[in-house]
């Protein structure tokens, strides 16, 4: 009897092992930690539990830059993952990486309906002939976060209009006069205050439709509009009205702790702010300069998309397609959008979110969607497609820091950033031929 039971037990173990071996493993490298990392893990667990053919294994590979570099190094070593998360400024680099990527529309195969994806989101990752090269995953756009309690404490009506930077300037004067140590801070200074500023005011960031029309593009963000905005921020920094905390999202900790009154940050700040803020907060549209434009155009996306790497098996590509189809489903997208503040990548997910009453229960959470979709994008506002842009952002950060510290005026700093950045663009143009 014992012998029979041991045989049955061994058979059960063997059967389980064979079932596990039958699953095709899909490697997914990403850049998320904290709450966003937890939500990615939840998506992966939900997908894995929904079927038995594939198992997605998600691995954190560092920040956006580190994850991109890890993917490039892995490809050169022939050890690339199936799916690589790449932030939006790496799009041109991935497109130019000959033989490294397999376009998403090819992976998804016949019947792939690209029309269901929101145009202003998918356009960043679409080829000139209209085919999606990667899958938008975490797409956000900048907004203005407001600490309503801090405004009230300073004697300012928390409902005061801050649609324009002129109005924000008046509020900053009042906050500073009331003794507030951090009237305004920001995250991602280049993305918000130069890249999105340019799109929002329908002003070129670079020639050739911001790089969409060719790699022979040149940077153009040292025009009077951008210089005036950076100059105003520089003056506010000198007066203690704008507090610079760092190149990425270091300012988020200050805002979430209740130290800062106003914060320009991604719409995806919602996940962390909702979880940590112990004050009454609100999301508003990104301000615009009335002196530059009668009304704002549209902001552009940040975040990342999912690229499928070459060199995988047919079974792995089938698993990738199944996972991406799962991520694009209305229910999963609506939940992701509601949990994180990232934009829904399909109109169906946005409609479902509205039907579920989320926007009514959480006022302002639809601002990012409206800001991105209210107007048809122009050549200046559909996004950026520039080679070596991660490195160019580093140059921009360095030059902006010189303005905030008072070492350079805005015109000198932006002229220098354009000149130094153009040298990188010329190198990229040569390598992309």
DRENDRENTOR-830602 format. One record per atom (N, C-alpha, C): x, y, z; residue in one letter. Coordinates in pm, whole numbers, padded with zeros to 5 digits, always signed. Each point is the difference from the previous one (the first is absolute). Example, Ala and Ser with C-alpha at 12.3 -4.5 7.8 and 13.67 -1.06 7.14 Angstrom:
# residues 2
+01319-00569+00780A -00089+00119+00000A +00090+00120+00000A -00035+00105-00072S +00082+00119+00006S -00077+00109+00073S 
This chain:
# residues 433
+00084-00121+00000X -00084+00121+00000X +00087+00125+00000X +00103-00006+00092X +00089+00115+00006X +00073+00019-00132X +00036-00117-00061X +00071+00005-00127X -00088+00064-00109X -00128-00040+00001X -00094+00055-00098X -00018+00151+00019X -00012+00041+00127X -00017+00143+00030X +00123+00080-00042X +00118-00057+00020X +00121+00072-00038X +00008+00015-00151X -00046-00104-00072X -00001+00010-00146X -00096+00110-00046X -00120+00005+00066X -00098+00103-00035X +00054+00139+00031X +00066+00013+00114X +00056+00130+00038X +00107+00043-00099X +00085-00095-00037X +00106+00031-00096X -00058+00040-00135X -00109-00069-00039X -00064+00033-00127X -00059+00141+00003X -00059+00037+00115X -00059+00133+00014X +00108+00108-00012X +00113-00026+00067X +00111+00097-00006X +00052+00012-00142X +00015-00117-00066X +00049+00000-00137X -00096+00073-00093X -00130-00024+00021X -00101+00066-00082X +00005+00151+00017X +00017+00045+00126X +00008+00143+00027X +00122+00060-00066X +00112-00072+00008X +00124+00049-00061X -00015+00011-00151X -00065-00103-00061X -00019+00004-00144X -00091+00114-00043X -00104+00026+00084X -00091+00111-00031X +00074+00132+00006X +00086+00013+00103X +00077+00124+00014X +00095+00017-00117X +00062-00114-00041X +00094+00006-00111X -00071+00035-00131X -00127-00035-00008X -00074+00026-00123X -00028+00149-00019X +00007+00077+00108X -00023+00144-00009X +00117+00069-00070X -00031+00091-00089X +00104+00080-00064X +00026+00123+00086X +00126+00021+00035X +00035+00112+00087X +00028+00126-00081X -00058+00111+00042X +00017+00129-00067X +00075+00094+00094X +00118+00043-00039X +00078+00094+00082X -00042+00143-00028X -00029+00074+00105X -00047+00138-00009X +00085+00086+00093X +00081+00089-00058X +00086+00089+00079X -00064+00138+00010X -00009+00052+00120X -00065+00130+00020X +00078+00089+00096X -00050+00122+00020X +00073+00101+00078X -00077+00047+00122X -00101-00076+00044X -00086+00049+00107X +00036-00057+00137X -00008+00087+00100X +00014-00040+00140X -00119+00058+00076X -00003-00020+00130X -00104+00060+00083X -00138-00044-00040X -00096+00091+00011X -00139-00032-00029X -00019-00045-00145X +00070+00066-00094X -00014-00040-00140X +00056-00140-00023X +00107-00033+00069X +00055-00135-00010X -00098-00104+00051X -00070+00033+00107X -00101-00091+00054X -00114-00021-00099X -00040+00108-00068X -00111-00011-00094X +00039-00078-00125X +00126+00013-00044X +00048-00083-00112X -00002-00147+00040X +00048-00028+00122X +00000-00139+00050X -00141-00056+00003X -00096+00086+00037X -00140-00043+00005X -00051-00035-00139X +00036+00082-00100X -00042-00029-00137X +00057-00133-00047X +00127-00021+00028X +00066-00124-00042X -00063-00120+00067X -00027+00010+00130X -00062-00111+00074X -00140-00030-00055X -00074+00106-00032X -00135-00018-00054X +00004-00072-00135X +00095+00042-00085X +00013-00065-00131X +00041-00146+00017X +00099-00025+00084X +00048-00137+00018X -00109-00093+00054X -00086+00057+00086X -00108-00082+00058X -00115-00020-00098X -00005+00083-00106X -00113-00007-00092X +00013-00109-00106X +00121-00058-00013X +00023-00104-00101X +00119-00085+00043X +00020-00109-00069X +00105-00094+00042X +00108-00022-00105X -00009+00071-00114X +00097-00021-00107X +00130+00079+00018X -00014+00117+00065X +00116+00089+00010X +00021+00047+00143X +00124+00030+00031X +00033+00058+00130X +00089+00121-00023X -00052+00118+00032X +00079+00123-00011X +00082+00016+00128X +00129+00024-00016X +00089+00025+00113X +00049+00143-00010X -00045+00085+00091X +00035+00142-00002X +00122+00026+00087X +00095+00077-00052X +00124+00030+00072X +00028+00150-00005X +00024+00059+00116X +00037+00142+00006X +00146+00014-00036X +00032+00091-00094X +00137+00016-00047X +00058+00138+00028X -00059+00073+00096X +00051+00132+00031X -00092+00108-00052X +00047+00124-00003X -00083+00110-00052X -00011-00011-00151X -00070+00097-00061X -00023-00007-00144X +00130-00013-00080X +00097+00085+00030X +00127-00003-00074X +00071-00132+00020X +00002-00048+00123X +00068-00126+00032X -00067-00118-00069X -00132+00002-00006X -00073-00110-00065X +00029-00003-00149X +00002+00118-00065X +00033+00007-00143X +00141-00052-00023X +00095+00045+00081X +00139-00044-00017X +00015-00150+00024X -00075-00052+00098X +00005-00145+00027X -00052-00079-00119X -00106+00051-00063X -00057-00067-00117X +00096+00000-00118X +00067+00113-00022X +00097+00009-00110X +00116-00096+00024X +00052+00000+00123X +00112-00089+00033X -00040-00147-00015X -00123-00032+00043X -00047-00139-00009X -00013-00044-00145X -00048+00090-00087X -00014-00035-00141X +00136-00028-00062X +00097+00083+00033X +00134-00020-00055X +00060-00134+00046X -00042-00043+00118X +00050-00127+00054X -00087-00118-00039X -00108+00027-00077X -00091-00107-00040X -00085-00052+00113X -00022+00083+00103X -00077-00041+00118X -00118+00093+00027X -00056+00057-00106X -00105+00100+00014X -00130-00060+00054X -00078+00079+00073X -00132-00047+00046X -00098-00001-00116X -00117-00054+00023X -00105+00003-00102X -00058+00141-00013X -00021+00064+00116X -00063+00133+00004X +00090+00094+00080X +00024+00118-00055X +00082+00101+00067X -00077+00130+00011X -00013+00052+00123X -00061+00130+00018X +00103+00108-00033X -00037+00092-00089X +00090+00109-00040X -00075+00132+00011X +00059+00097+00070X -00069+00128+00013X -00005+00072-00133X -00092+00096-00009X -00036+00057-00129X +00118+00065-00072X +00098+00053+00075X +00112+00065-00067X +00096-00101-00063X -00020-00128+00027X +00081-00103-00063X -00061-00055-00128X -00113+00059-00043X -00071-00051-00118X +00086+00001-00125X +00064+00114-00029X +00083+00009-00121X +00118-00096+00008X +00055-00017+00118X +00111-00094+00018X -00044-00142-00032X -00119-00040+00048X -00050-00134-00027X -00032-00019-00148X -00056+00103-00062X -00033-00010-00142X +00125-00017-00085X +00110+00062+00046X +00125-00006-00077X +00081-00124+00030X -00044-00077+00099X +00075-00121+00040X -00033-00114-00096X +00068+00001-00113X -00031-00097-00107X +00017-00144+00048X -00104-00079-00022X +00005-00141+00037X -00024-00028+00146X -00028+00104+00079X -00016-00021+00144X -00145-00017+00042X -00092+00058-00077X -00140-00002+00043X -00090-00064-00105X -00109-00055+00050X -00105-00054-00088X -00123+00086+00021X -00046+00075-00102X -00113+00092+00017X -00123-00068+00059X -00068+00071+00088X -00117-00055+00067X -00107-00043-00099X -00021+00078-00106X -00107-00036-00093X +00029-00135-00067X +00128-00034-00016X +00035-00130-00056X -00021-00111+00102X +00035+00028+00125X -00017-00099+00106X -00147-00034+00020X -00085+00104-00004X -00143-00019+00025X -00069-00070-00116X +00054+00013-00121X -00050-00076-00115X -00129+00054-00061X -00057-00078-00089X -00122+00039-00071X -00113+00023+00100X -00081+00099-00029X -00114+00028+00088X +00032+00098+00111X +00126+00046+00007X +00038+00097+00102X -00063+00134-00033X -00088+00047+00088X -00074+00125-00024X +00075+00117+00063X +00079+00069-00080X +00079+00112+00052X -00086+00125+00022X -00119+00000-00059X -00085+00119+00009X -00058+00020+00140X +00001-00106+00083X -00059+00014+00134X +00089+00076+00096X +00126+00019-00036X +00093+00072+00087X -00011+00150-00024X +00003+00077+00109X -00015+00145-00009X +00112+00060-00083X -00037+00080-00101X +00096+00053-00096X +00115+00077+00061X -00030+00088+00095X +00104+00084+00059X +00096-00081+00087X -00040-00122+00034X +00087-00088+00079X +00082-00089-00093X -00067-00067-00093X +00071-00096-00086X +00088+00069-00103X -00032+00127-00035X +00075+00070-00104X +00149+00009+00028X +00035+00006+00127X +00140+00009+00039X +00076-00125-00043X -00070-00113-00005X +00065-00129-00023X -00041-00063-00132X -00039+00085-00096X -00051-00048-00128X +00093+00038-00113X +00016-00089-00095X +00087+00025-00116X -00069+00098-00096X +00076+00057-00093X -00061+00095-00097X -00116-00061-00078X +00001-00133-00018X -00111-00062-00075X -00117-00039+00090X +00005+00042+00128X -00115-00018+00088X -00003-00128+00080X +00108-00075+00004X +00003-00125+00074X +00066+00017+00136X -00059-00062+00102X +00053+00011+00136X +00127-00084+00014X +00106+00066+00047X +00129-00067+00018X +00014-00058+00139X -00061+00066+00098X +00002-00047+00138X -00136+00026+00062X -00025-00063+00114X -00130+00015+00065X +00007+00106+00109X -00078+00108-00010X -00003+00097+00110X -00037-00071+00129X +00076+00024+00105X -00025-00070+00125X -00037+00099+00110X +00094+00080+00039X -00027+00101+00102X +00019+00138-00062X -00108+00056-00047X +00003+00130-00068X -00062+00105+00090X +00077+00104+00028X -00049+00107+00088X +00024+00134-00067X -00052+00104+00060X +00023+00134-00049X +00004+00092+00122X +00073+00111-00006X +00014+00083+00121X -00123+00083+00033X -00021+00015+00129X -00111+00081+00053X +00052+00081+00117X -00085+00084+00055X +00035+00079+00118X -00070-00061+00122X +00078-00045+00098X -00054-00052+00125X -00004+00113+00102X -00111+00009+00073X -00022+00110+00094X -00025-00053+00140X +00074+00052+00096X -00026-00027+00142X -00098+00106+00048X -00127-00035+00003X -00104+00097+00033X +00014+00049+00144X +00041-00088+00090X +00017+00041+00140X +00108+00106+00014X +00109-00016-00076X +00111+00097+00007X -00046+00137-00049X -00083+00001-00106X -00053+00127-00049X -00089+00066+00107X -00086-00079+00060X -00091+00054+00103X +00079+00056+00118X +00103-00073+00043X +00082+00046+00112X +00069+00133-00031X +00028+00023-00129X +00065+00124-00041X -00101+00111-00028X -00128-00027+00026X -00103+00101-00021X -00042+00016-00144X +00024-00104-00082X -00034+00004-00142X -00119-00092-00026X -00096+00047-00075X -00115-00083-00036X +00050-00121-00077X -00021-00123+00050X +00052-00119-00071X -00063-00022-00136X -00111+00069-00027X -00065-00012-00131X +00047+00108-00098X +00099+00078+00040X +00046+00108-00087X +00048-00054-00134X -00028+00073-00106X +00033-00044-00136X +00152+00004-00021X +00055-00113-00043X +00143-00006-00033X +00019-00062-00138X -00088+00041-00092X +00007-00054-00137X +00123+00051-00074X +00046+00120+00035X +00115+00059-00070X +00118+00015+00095X +00119+00005-00059X +00120+00022+00081X +00000+00141+00059X -00065+00093-00068X -00013+00134+00057X -00074-00007+00134X -00109-00078+00004X -00076-00015+00124X +00079-00078+00105X +00074-00101-00045X +00085-00076+00093X +00103+00093+00063X +00057+00090-00080X +00098+00095+00053X -00057+00084+00113X -00126+00044-00016X -00065+00078+00107X -00017-00084+00127X -00038-00127-00017X -00018-00089+00115X +00134-00026+00069X +00106-00015-00078X +00133-00022+00059X +00043+00120+00084X -00032+00120-00048X +00030+00121+00078X -00070-00006+00136X -00127-00039-00002X -00077-00007+00125X +00052-00109+00093X +00037-00115-00058X +00052-00109+00082X +00132+00039+00066X +00087+00062-00077X +00128+00043+00056X -00022+00105+00107X -00093+00092-00026X -00031+00103+00099X -00057-00056+00129X -00064-00116-00010X -00059-00064+00119X +00101-00090+00072X +00122-00005-00052X +00104-00077+00068X +00010-00145-00040X -00063-00039-00111X +00008-00139-00046X +00139-00026-00056X +00066-00105+00050X +00138-00029-00041X +00011-00062-00139X -00106-00069-00043X +00004-00065-00131X -00129+00033-00076X -00007+00117-00062X -00120+00035-00076X -00022-00091-00121X +00109-00030-00075X -00010-00079-00122X +00122-00089-00015X -00022-00124-00035X +00110-00089-00038X -00042-00078-00124X +00092-00078-00055X -00032-00073-00123X +00069-00135-00002X -00051-00088-00082X +00069-00123-00038X +00037+00013-00147X +00094-00079-00046X +00029-00013-00143X +00002+00134-00073X +00095+00085+00037X +00000+00139-00047X +00006+00016-00152X +00079-00081-00070X +00007+00013-00145X -00132-00043-00064X -00054-00113+00045X -00124-00052-00057X -00115+00098+00017X -00012+00059+00118X -00114+00088+00027X +00024+00141-00051X +00117+00058+00033X +00019+00143-00022X +00068+00037-00131X +00039-00099-00079X +00047+00030-00135X -00074-00084-00104X -00002-00132+00017X -00063-00086-00100X -00151+00023-00006X -00066-00011+00116X -00145+00023+00002X -00035+00147-00014X +00083+00087+00056X -00024+00144-00017X -00009+00033-00148X +00094-00053-00079X +00003+00029-00144X -00125-00051-00069X -00038-00125+00027X -00121-00056-00062X -00124+00078+00041X -00011+00032+00128X -00117+00066+00056X -00020+00139-00059X +00112+00061-00043X -00007+00133-00061X +00022-00005-00151X -00009-00123-00057X +00010-00022-00145X +00127+00066-00057X +00110-00021+00071X +00130+00056-00037X +00098-00114-00025X +00079+00004-00107X +00091-00111-00028X +00102-00023+00112X +00019-00125+00035X +00110-00039+00088X +00123-00031-00085X -00028-00051-00122X +00105-00032-00097X -00059+00014-00139X +00087+00009-00100X -00046+00009-00138X -00047-00137-00049X -00044-00006-00126X -00047-00125-00060X -00111-00063+00084X -00099+00081+00039X -00113-00048+00081X +00049-00073+00125X +00092+00066+00068X +00059-00056+00123X +00066-00136-00023X +00055-00017-00121X +00073-00123-00031X -00081-00107-00068X -00131+00015-00009X -00083-00102-00064X +00027-00009-00150X +00046+00111-00060X +00020+00002-00145X +00144-00025-00042X +00083-00044+00091X +00138-00033-00040X +00101+00017+00111X +00109-00074-00012X +00105+00009+00103X +00088+00122-00019X -00017+00074-00110X +00078+00122-00020X -00066+00119+00069X -00061-00026+00114X -00067+00104+00079X +00100+00079+00083X -00038+00120+00038X +00081+00083+00089X -00088+00053+00113X +00057+00013+00116X -00074+00050+00115X -00034+00148-00018X -00116+00040+00054X -00047+00137-00020X -00066+00056+00126X +00033-00058+00118X -00068+00043+00123X +00064+00122+00066X +00078+00076-00078X +00056+00126+00053X -00066+00122-00063X -00127-00018-00039X -00075+00111-00059X -00053+00091+00112X -00052+00119-00033X -00046+00095+00103X -00100-00057+00098X -00093-00087-00045X -00102-00054+00090X +00064-00084+00111X +00086-00094-00039X +00064-00086+00100X +00093+00080+00091X +00072+00094-00059X +00092+00082+00080X -00077+00079+00105X -00116+00054-00038X -00080+00078+00095X -00049-00088+00115X -00043-00122-00030X -00050-00089+00105X +00113-00041+00096X +00113-00042-00055X +00112-00042+00085X +00053+00120+00077X -00005+00117-00063X +00044+00122+00070X -00090+00031+00119X -00130-00018-00018X -00094+00024+00111X +00025-00099+00114X +00019-00127-00034X +00029-00100+00103X +00132+00033+00071X +00097+00048-00077X +00127+00039+00059X -00016+00113+00100X -00082+00099-00035X -00028+00111+00092X -00071-00052+00125X -00095-00092-00019X -00071-00055+00116X +00094-00082+00089X +00096-00069-00063X +00098-00076+00078X +00086+00096+00084X +00040+00109-00060X +00082+00099+00070X -00075+00059+00119X -00133+00017-00015X -00081+00060+00107X -00053-00102+00100X +00034-00129-00019X -00048-00103+00092X -00145-00040-00022X -00053+00028-00119X -00138-00039-00031X -00006-00133-00074X +00110-00034-00066X +00014-00128-00068X +00117-00074+00062X -00027-00118+00054X +00102-00080+00068X +00034-00120-00087X +00124-00006-00044X +00045-00111-00084X +00050-00113+00089X -00054-00122-00023X +00035-00113+00085X +00081-00108-00070X +00001-00001-00135X +00076-00103-00070X -00052-00025-00139X +00076-00079-00075X -00027-00019-00142X -00116-00095-00031X -00030-00089+00091X -00107-00097-00025X -00124+00039+00081X -00035-00079+00098X -00121+00032+00076X +00029+00019+00148X +00117+00056+00030X +00034+00023+00140X -00098+00096+00067X -00055+00095-00076X -00095+00095+00056X -00129-00064+00046X -00029-00122-00050X -00123-00068+00038X -00007-00028+00149X +00113-00034+00060X +00002-00029+00145X -00036+00125+00079X +00050+00116-00046X -00030+00127+00069X -00149+00034-00009X -00057-00023-00120X -00142+00031-00015X -00085-00096+00080X +00029-00129-00009X -00080-00100+00070X +00008+00018+00153X +00111+00057+00047X +00016+00024+00144X -00073+00126+00045X -00059+00073-00097X -00075+00120+00036X +00082+00126+00010X +00125-00004-00048X +00089+00115+00013X -00023+00106-00107X -00044-00043-00119X -00011+00090-00115X -00147+00026-00035X -00026+00122-00045X -00137+00038-00035X -00037-00046-00140X +00091+00018-00095X -00027-00032-00140X +00110-00091-00052X -00038-00089-00091X +00094-00102-00049X -00034-00033-00144X +00092+00023-00093X -00021-00044-00137X +00061-00139-00013X -00084-00096-00038X +00041-00141+00000X -00091-00078-00094X +00036-00122-00026X -00077-00089-00084X -00138-00027+00061X -00097-00025-00087X -00132-00042+00047X +00010-00131+00078X +00107-00076-00027X +00021-00127+00070X +00049+00020+00143X +00017+00125+00041X +00030+00025+00140X -00118-00038+00089X -00114-00023-00062X -00123-00029+00074X +00015-00118+00096X +00066-00108-00047X +00012-00120+00084X +00070+00031+00131X +00116+00068-00008X +00076+00031+00121X -00064+00106+00085X -00054+00105-00063X -00060+00109+00075X -00124-00048+00075X -00083-00078-00067X -00121-00052+00065X +00037-00090+00119X +00109-00076-00015X +00039-00094+00105X +00064+00069+00121X +00069+00112-00024X +00082+00060+00107X -00048+00135+00052X -00065+00079-00083X -00034+00137+00041X -00101+00001+00115X +00031+00075+00103X -00092+00016+00113X -00059+00141-00001X -00024+00050-00119X -00058+00133-00018X -00096-00005-00118X -00080+00103-00012X -00097+00009-00108X +00073+00043-00127X +00007-00090-00099X +00072+00034-00124X -00096+00002-00118X +00048+00060-00107X -00081+00015-00121X +00092-00001-00121X -00052-00049-00112X +00075+00004-00125X -00063+00104-00091X +00084+00082-00060X -00046+00105-00093X +00072-00016-00134X -00052+00062-00106X +00072-00001-00127X +00135+00070+00014X +00094-00040-00083X +00130+00067-00002X -00023+00146-00042X +00057+00097+00071X -00019+00140-00040X +00068+00031-00135X -00047+00107-00064X +00062+00049-00123X +00019+00150+00013X +00088+00055-00083X +00024+00145+00001X -00097+00069-00096X -00085+00084+00053X -00094+00076-00084X +00074+00092-00095X +00120+00043+00042X +00080+00089-00084X +00055-00072-00123X +00001-00134+00003X +00055-00078-00111X -00110-00058-00088X -00109-00044+00060X -00109-00064-00077X -00135+00040+00057X -00098+00020-00088X -00135+00035+00045X -00062-00115+00079X +00034-00121-00039X -00047-00119+00072X +00102-00111-00022X +00006-00096+00089X +00099-00106-00016X -00034-00097-00111X +00101-00065-00055X -00017-00102-00104X -00027-00134+00069X +00093-00088+00003X -00012-00126+00075X +00136-00035+00058X -00001-00070+00111X +00126-00049+00054X +00036-00131-00069X +00121-00048+00026X +00044-00125-00060X +00026-00103+00109X +00014-00125-00042X +00013-00105+00100X +00142-00017+00049X +00008-00056+00119X +00124-00051+00054X -00025-00146+00032X +00088-00057+00080X -00019-00140+00035X +00076-00090-00094X -00055-00117-00027X +00074-00100-00077X -00093-00088-00080X +00061-00074-00092X -00074-00100-00078X +00073-00133+00010X -00065-00105-00044X +00057-00134+00005X +00047-00040-00140X +00129-00030-00010X +00060-00041-00127X +00025-00151+00004X -00029-00064-00110X +00024-00145-00011X +00136-00019-00067X +00083-00082+00060X +00134-00020-00050X +00006-00114-00102X +00089+00014-00095X +00022-00105-00100X +00071-00120+00063X +00000-00112-00075X +00076-00116+00044X -00073-00095+00092X -00134+00011+00007X -00077-00088+00087X -00069-00110-00082X -00053-00098+00068X -00069-00110-00068X -00142+00039-00037X -00061-00077-00089X -00139+00025-00037X -00092-00010+00122X +00030-00097+00088X -00083-00017+00120X +00011+00122+00091X +00120+00056+00010X +00018+00119+00083X -00074+00119-00060X +00006+00015-00132X -00073+00110-00063X -00150-00015+00017X -00048-00123-00002X -00143-00024+00024X -00036+00040+00143X +00089-00029+00093X -00023+00040+00139X +00003+00150+00019X +00093+00066-00068X +00008+00147+00004X -00129+00060-00053X -00048-00051-00112X -00125+00051-00059X -00117-00018+00097X -00006-00116+00066X -00109-00026+00095X +00008+00097+00118X +00121+00027+00049X +00017+00091+00113X -00036+00143-00040X +00040+00043-00119X -00030+00136-00044X -00148+00017-00028X -00064-00104-00048X -00144+00005-00021X -00071+00014+00136X +00050-00071+00098X -00053+00008+00137X +00018+00142+00056X +00119+00057-00018X +00026+00136+00051X -00088+00104-00067X -00041-00026-00124X -00081+00096-00076X -00149-00014+00025X -00042-00101+00073X -00143-00022+00022X -00060+00115+00081X -00125+00036-00026X -00061+00115+00067X +00006-00009+00153X -00026-00119+00054X -00005-00016+00146X +00138+00022+00063X +00103-00059-00059X +00136+00013+00054X +00049+00143-00017X -00026+00059-00117X +00043+00138-00025X -00071+00100+00090X -00130-00020+00020X -00077+00090+00086X +00054-00005+00143X +00028-00120+00048X +00053-00015+00137X +00137+00066+00012X +00086-00023-00099X +00135+00060-00002X -00009+00153+00002X -00086+00054-00084X -00023+00144-00009X -00048+00055+00135X -00094-00068+00061X -00058+00047+00127X +00097-00015+00117X +00081-00104-00002X +00095-00024+00109X +00120+00093-00006X +00041+00037-00122X +00129+00068-00016X -00008+00146-00041X -00104+00038-00075X -00002+00134-00058X +00058+00002-00140X +00054-00114-00046X +00046-00007-00139X -00122+00005-00092X +00021+00045-00122X -00108+00011-00096X -00047-00139-00043X -00129-00016-00026X -00045-00126-00060X +00051-00003-00144X +00047-00115-00046X +00055-00003-00136X -00106-00029-00105X -00120-00033+00044X -00109-00020-00095X -00120+00085+00041X -00079+00038-00102X -00122+00077+00031X -00099-00081+00081X -00002-00131-00023X -00092-00087+00075X +00029+00006+00150X +00126+00001+00036X +00036+00005+00142X -00040+00133+00062X +00015+00109-00078X -00043+00130+00049X -00150+00006+00018X -00074-00056-00097X -00146-00002+00009X -00045-00084+00120X +00066-00113+00021X -00036-00088+00112X +00024+00070+00133X +00111+00073+00009X +00032+00073+00123X -00109+00103+00030X -00046+00067-00104X -00106+00101+00019X -00130-00069+00042X -00031-00111-00066X -00124-00074+00034X +00003-00052+00143X +00117-00035+00048X +00014-00051+00137X -00007+00111+00105X -00008+00126-00046X -00016+00113+00092X +00129+00047+00065X +00114-00045-00052X +00127+00034+00063X +00028+00150-00007X -00025+00061-00114X +00029+00143-00016X -00090+00084+00090X -00125-00042+00016X -00091+00073+00088X +00045-00010+00146X +00048-00118+00038X +00042-00022+00139X +00138+00059+00028X +00080+00021-00105X +00136+00052+00016X +00020+00117-00095X -00056+00117+00032X +00006+00115-00090X +00144+00035-00038X +00017+00028-00129X +00131+00040-00050X +00080-00113-00062X -00040-00124+00026X +00077-00112-00053X -00017-00017-00151X -00095+00072-00058X -00015-00005-00146X +00071+00115-00070X +00064+00088+00077X +00065+00117-00058X +00110-00039-00098X +00080-00101+00037X +00109-00042-00088X -00053-00047-00135X -00111-00075+00003X -00058-00051-00125X -00052+00116-00085X -00069+00093+00063X -00054+00117-00072X +00113+00083-00058X +00104+00023+00080X +00113+00082-00040X +00070-00058-00123X +00001-00133-00010X +00067-00068-00110X -00086-00012-00125X -00131-00003+00018X -00087-00036-00113X -00094+00112-00046X -00002+00113+00070X -00096+00106-00035X +00028+00060-00136X +00126-00001-00043X +00035+00057-00130X +00079-00100-00082X -00016+00010-00131X +00079-00084-00090X +00145+00047+00006X +00094-00092+00025X +00141+00041+00010X +00052+00065-00128X +00091+00095+00017X +00066+00065-00113X +00139-00060-00016X +00074+00049-00099X +00137-00048-00020X +00086+00030+00121X -00038+00105+00075X +00076+00037+00119X -00046-00071+00127X -00114-00070-00008X -00058-00052+00124X -00034-00149-00004X +00054-00073-00098X -00029-00143-00002X +00107-00082+00070X +00104+00067+00047X +00104-00071+00074X +00137+00029-00055X +00100-00072+00051X +00138+00017-00041X +00055-00134-00047X +00082+00002-00103X +00067-00122-00044X +00144+00037-00034X +00080+00008+00105X +00137+00047-00013X +00098-00105+00048X +00104-00023-00077X +00102-00096+00038X +00083+00051+00118X +00055-00094+00075X +00086+00032+00116X -00069+00095+00097X -00133-00008+00008X -00071+00102+00078X +00017-00015+00150X +00030-00120+00046X +00028-00016+00142X +00123+00082+00038X +00103-00006-00084X +00121+00078+00025X -00026+00150-00018X -00084+00035-00098X -00033+00141-00020X -00074+00055+00121X -00088-00082+00057X -00070+00043+00122X +00100+00028+00113X +00105-00079+00007X +00103+00024+00100X +00065+00134-00019X +00026+00037-00124X +00057+00132-00031X -00098+00110+00041X -00127-00017-00036X -00102+00099+00036X -00008+00016+00152X -00001-00112+00072X -00003+00007+00146X +00116+00082+00055X +00118-00025-00053X +00119+00072+00046X -00012+00150-00024X -00048+00036-00118X -00012+00143-00032X -00112+00066+00081X -00111-00071+00022X -00108+00057+00082X +00047+00020+00143X +00078-00092+00051X +00052+00015+00137X +00086+00124+00013X +00069+00036-00109X +00081+00122+00002X -00089+00124+00008X -00121-00009-00059X -00096+00112+00010X -00055+00009+00142X -00042-00115+00056X -00059+00002+00134X +00100+00051+00105X +00129-00029-00021X +00101+00044+00097X +00046+00144-00023X -00046+00059-00112X +00037+00138-00030X +00132+00013-00073X +00058-00113-00044X +00130+00005-00068X -00013+00038-00147X -00117-00023-00061X -00022+00037-00139X -00138+00061-00016X -00015+00088-00100X -00135+00048-00032X -00063-00101-00095X -00131+00009-00016X -00075-00100-00076X +00048-00011-00145X +00023+00114-00065X +00041-00004-00141X +00135-00070-00017X +00096+00034+00084X +00133-00062-00008X -00008-00150+00024X -00077-00038+00100X -00011-00142+00034X -00067-00080-00112X -00109+00052-00055X -00072-00074-00104X +00079-00001-00131X +00071+00109-00031X +00087+00000-00119X +00106-00109+00012X +00057-00012+00119X +00104-00101+00024X -00057-00141-00011X -00121-00020+00057X -00063-00133-00006X -00030-00039-00144X -00046+00096-00081X -00030-00027-00141X +00128-00036-00075X +00105+00076+00020X +00127-00025-00070X +00057-00137+00038X +00003-00030+00128X +00055-00128+00047X -00089-00118-00043X -00131+00022+00004X -00093-00106-00040X +00007-00028-00149X +00017+00104-00080X +00008-00019-00145X +00122-00085-00039X +00107+00013+00075X +00119-00081-00028X -00033-00149+00017X -00081-00033+00100X -00042-00139+00020X -00095-00045-00111X -00087+00089-00045X -00092-00035-00108X +00074-00031-00129X +00109+00076-00025X +00076-00026-00123X +00069-00137+00008X +00047-00036+00118X +00062-00131+00016X -00103-00111-00020X -00120+00022+00055X -00106-00099-00013X -00042-00013-00147X -00008+00112-00069X -00038-00002-00143X +00097-00085-00079X +00128+00013+00028X +00101-00079-00071X -00015-00149+00030X -00026-00032+00128X -00009-00141+00039X -00128-00066-00052X -00104+00081-00025X -00129-00054-00043X -00006-00024-00150X +00102+00042-00075X -00002-00016-00145X +00025-00144-00042X 
